[in-house]
């Protein structure tokens, strides 16, 4: 039975964890700021739309110079007394990166949960149908051969690469209105291999841009801006919300496609929708942060051990846990004497933990 | 029906939602034709069993009725709605399916699995209604799975899991229920339990179609059986008319005895050995001797002989429904084994030992009381001269001659050595003509 109370309490609990992780993360860095000041500064950065204005009449902290919806005025909700330098460090430098980490972790863990359920395969993660490789190809192309990419933006190029790849894999695997999951997986593997070759070729010829391209591919959140957040947040949030309304269909799909059909699920349509949405959500995350591995694989597994296989609770909790996980690992990534790409940290932590679960036989097929 | 329509359609009106009408359905997988012009009507509240050999198309037909497979031609309607014209959501409101195996390797609690049966009735955004909760609890009670409700599905036994999947179908609250081998892989107690439950659901007014490979269970629980063979309906009717020796021989290519179950009275099918010691034995099955068994049944026959020839005679006579005894047969021989398997009255003696007077008396009594005594040509090695003398008292004699050119050592022209008066009045017949010979002897 659906236990909405259980879902709500888990969600609330994980939101609290996310808030704590955020405050701790924002307090850490070259300049140490005490957590209370950090919390105040974060709250100061919260704005709500208050009035309809013409043009970019008001500059507000969260959106800096860009007002996302022209014609809407924002105002801060709180007015705590925080030193200007601290306010700037928190809301201008650290917070965009933390929020972006949360958004990307949220997106990847949610998409990983859906993919594992969809493929009924514990190894599935958002990259399995080539989304990440597509994004990497798009990004590397934009970095190494800017002239070839019609739209200058790295994000858009990576985003487009991810979506085109997902669509291609889906189209190749579909025959006569049916998309067998096994075919989808194989098509994804083949396309990934092909894109790997393309990426390597571009890297070889990227000259001075090699370092930038490699760092992008490792997954990083360096130099994140509120602009990145504006790009990724709406897609991830709306995508995951819609996916959440399909949580019950996803449960029924776990019984197998024929059973799902007999229980009233429009199997092919639902598969297409789940694939499209999780690809979109993954693409949004990967486009702004590069290929960050293991979040989409490990977090859903851990949450499945804790809350069980029911996607109505697993999906929101995985997404929120993924958000906290990536904020925490990114804090580690930037805490050391020399910053490392966060993808290295997630894989370095995630892989041994996954092996630990595997040896303990805690991880089995979905 | 619109107001202006003619009287006739109004009179026919819409069929009961629990009616299944399969019309001229054919279905192929690539070049493989799986169903061919299958037509079938199931009335509300009927329990129809689909029986037939592996590969006959039982599961395919079920899947076509459920809407999972679209037939290449023909229509399938449930309650007047073509199942292939409507969405899966719509069809799942009038037909539920209990599949042969459900992949349940993940650990949903049993109650959650049953709740999935409510999926077609629920909107995407609402939490379960009181109706949904009631339906789930009732389904759990109905299938006696309430105690399991909070256990993970992957930790319950096979029989319990089958009941849980049945509970899911019950919670789905559809007028039509399709079951694919509901008792496969279950212990006998769970088989009975499951089918009793299905029977209850039928008695509540649900229409059930089930593919069942266990013919005895199918005969016991179904109102009607549909025997499929090679993708076509071979026969369709009450169990006792569908399960006959002939239909089973034709469709399963197996020799079987069909007898009423002593406990339930429903037909019981006992598959017999396929070993047919003589060529042409198969051709006799179902070739115009369909009612032969009944004609013979009242006339006890005693058989004297041993080896594969005697075993063949016994098997033929049993198949024809003849009440038969045999003896003496050498203990541990082929004839004794056949007699035991066919549950025929037999008198065994130690091979190569003199026959005791007790056994001789018993053999004499059986020969005297038999309407026909059949001497299998190869009998001589096993039967001493004294036995042959007692044959004089037999009321009627048939001698089965070995096949001409037969190379078996135990078939070396016994009838030539039959002496005395009885040898002359005996009717001699090859193995193939045995039943005709007995028939003639009785007239």
Contacts between the chains, C-beta under 8 A, distances in Angstrom:
chain1	res1	chain2	res2	distance
A	1	B	111	5.8
A	1	B	112	6.8
A	1	B	115	5.7
A	1	B	128	6.6
A	1	B	133	7.0
A	1	B	136	7.1
A	2	B	115	7.7
A	2	B	127	5.3
A	2	B	128	5.7
A	4	B	127	5.8
A	120	B	103	7.5
A	245	B	124	5.4
A	245	B	125	6.5
A	246	B	124	7.8
A	248	B	119	6.5
A	248	B	122	7.5
A	248	B	124	7.6
A	249	B	119	7.8
A	251	B	108	7.4
A	251	B	112	7.6
A	251	B	116	6.6
A	252	B	116	5.3
A	252	B	119	5.4
A	254	B	103	7.7
A	254	B	106	5.8
A	254	B	108	7.8
A	255	B	102	5.8
A	255	B	103	6.5
A	255	B	104	7.3
A	255	B	116	6.9
A	256	B	99	7.9
A	256	B	102	6.9
A	256	B	103	5.0
A	258	B	63	7.6
A	258	B	68	5.3
A	258	B	99	6.8
A	259	B	97	7.5
A	259	B	99	6.0
A	259	B	102	6.0
A	261	B	67	7.3
A	261	B	68	5.8
A	261	B	88	4.9
A	261	B	92	7.7
A	262	B	66	5.9
A	262	B	67	7.9
A	262	B	68	7.0
A	262	B	88	7.6
A	262	B	92	5.8
A	262	B	95	7.6
A	262	B	96	6.8
A	262	B	97	4.2
A	262	B	99	7.8
A	263	B	92	5.6
A	263	B	116	5.8
A	263	B	117	6.9
A	263	B	119	4.6
A	263	B	120	6.2
A	263	B	168	8.0
A	263	B	172	7.3
A	264	B	88	5.5
A	264	B	89	4.2
A	264	B	91	7.9
A	264	B	92	3.6
A	264	B	93	7.1
A	264	B	119	5.3
A	264	B	120	3.2
A	265	B	88	6.3
A	265	B	89	7.8
A	265	B	119	7.0
A	266	B	87	6.1
A	266	B	88	5.3
A	266	B	89	6.7
A	267	B	88	7.1
A	308	B	107	6.8
A	308	B	108	7.4
A	308	B	109	7.8
A	309	B	106	4.6
A	309	B	107	6.1
A	309	B	108	5.8
A	310	B	108	6.7
A	310	B	112	6.3
A	364	B	105	7.5
A	365	B	105	5.8
A	365	B	106	7.8
A	366	B	105	7.6
A	366	B	106	5.4
